[in-house]
Amino acid sequence: MIFETLESYGHEQVVFCHNQDAGLKAIIAIHNTVLGPALGGTRMWPYKTEQEALNDVLRLSRGMTYKNAVAGLDIGGGKAVIIGDPSKDKSEALFRAFGKFVDSLGGRYITAEDVGIDVNDMEYVYRETEYVTGVHQVHGGSGDPSPFTAYGTLQGLMASLQKRFGDEEVGKYSFAVQGLGHVGMEFVKLLKERGAKIFVTDINQGLVDKAVSEYGAEAVGLDDIYDVNADVYSPCALGGTVNEQTLPRLKAKVICGAANNQLANNAIGDEVAKRGILYAPDYAVNAGGVMNVALEITGYNRERAMRMMRTIYHNLGRIFEIAERDSIPTYKAADRMAEERIEVMGKLKLPMGRTTPRFQGRIRGGH
């Protein structure tokens, strides 16, 4: 059944990693390397079954192919999952054993942080392999990607406002922001700096209080965020919040936020379009984080990173053009843009990663 599944998803390679002494059970999925080495984070999660872990890594790695292609990066899509509870199963041995498996792939897969993993865990992985991004600045890495993801989200928002309302003056509009984690709070700060009216909600009351006191936001209940009379709904927390229950309640004309997998399913994406709501495809909008860490491959530079974030504006414009050209919803247009780029670049048959020196200016050893 596994090969059938791989065929339907289109994966190139799936590696099962096991080290009994370190307690490591991990899966690395390389979906597509047409554009370059597969880049995507490692997630640590207490999956109930191995099948659940496999399903997750296959889905996530495929998503990275599309995200990286639309972002205009010369990298393919991959992902890794470590089966375990991040609150109690972490160890130096676990992450170093994982690093050895990443290294054994010779650069076909480059890892980064994801759910359940922090920069300290990546330090151990980095001791065993250079094929890691998102390493600490002391090693010449890029550090916390949140400000870049938020700034990229702002670029996607401005492109969406231009498309829907004919201008990109953020301060003229109101926003319902769901989720005030690192990215969400940074996004609220950017909205405030531009004079916008902001409604916020989060399961953490302390974060809500901070947004109210520091950025003049108006707090609303967790479930009330869908009923707010705002121009833009900005999901910046969990996925699937645009669904059968919430969509009829939304008054927003635009959906644009930093969360992953915002649409519960494709049918909801079709319904969003039917209702005349402009949906800014999430993986095009929130690509700032992966753009930022991808720059480490050729030598990290903060100014280059900020410049790269601004390309998100143009990527969204292109998606909206494709949606109009082909009379399809924007979520399908984003996929089509990714597929068109992979197809065109694939025909060039570029040798994978041979032309660009990797990881310039990075410091290893002496940890």
Sequence and secondary structure as in RCSB ss.txt:
>XXXX:A:sequence
MIFETLESYGHEQVVFCHNQDAGLKAIIAIHNTVLGPALGGTRMWPYKTEQEALNDVLRLSRGMTYKNAVAGLDI
GGGKAVIIGDPSKDKSEALFRAFGKFVDSLGGRYITAEDVGIDVNDMEYVYRETEYVTGVHQVHGGSGDPSPFTA
YGTLQGLMASLQKRFGDEEVGKYSFAVQGLGHVGMEFVKLLKERGAKIFVTDINQGLVDKAVSEYGAEAVGLDDI
YDVNADVYSPCALGGTVNEQTLPRLKAKVICGAANNQLANNAIGDEVAKRGILYAPDYAVNAGGVMNVALEITGY
NRERAMRMMRTIYHNLGRIFEIAERDSIPTYKAADRMAEERIEVMGKLKLPMGRTTPRFQGRIRGGH
>XXXX:A:secstr
 HHHHHHHHT SEEEEEEETTTTEEEEEEEEE SSSSEE  EEEE  SSHHHHHHHHHHHHHHHHHHHHHTT S 
EEEEEEEES TTT   HHHHHHHHHHHHHTTTSEEB B TT  HHHHHHHHHH S B S  GGGT     HHHHH
HHHHHHHHHHHHHHHS   GGGSEEEEE  SHHHHHHHHHHHHTT EEEEE S HHHHHHHHHHH  EE  TTGG
GG   SEEEE SSS  BSTTTGGG   SEE  S SS BSSHHHHHHHHHTT EE  HHHHTTHHHHHHHHHHH  
 HHHHHHHHTHHHHHHHHHHHHHHHHT  HHHHHHHHHHHHHHHHHHHT  TTSSS  STT   S  
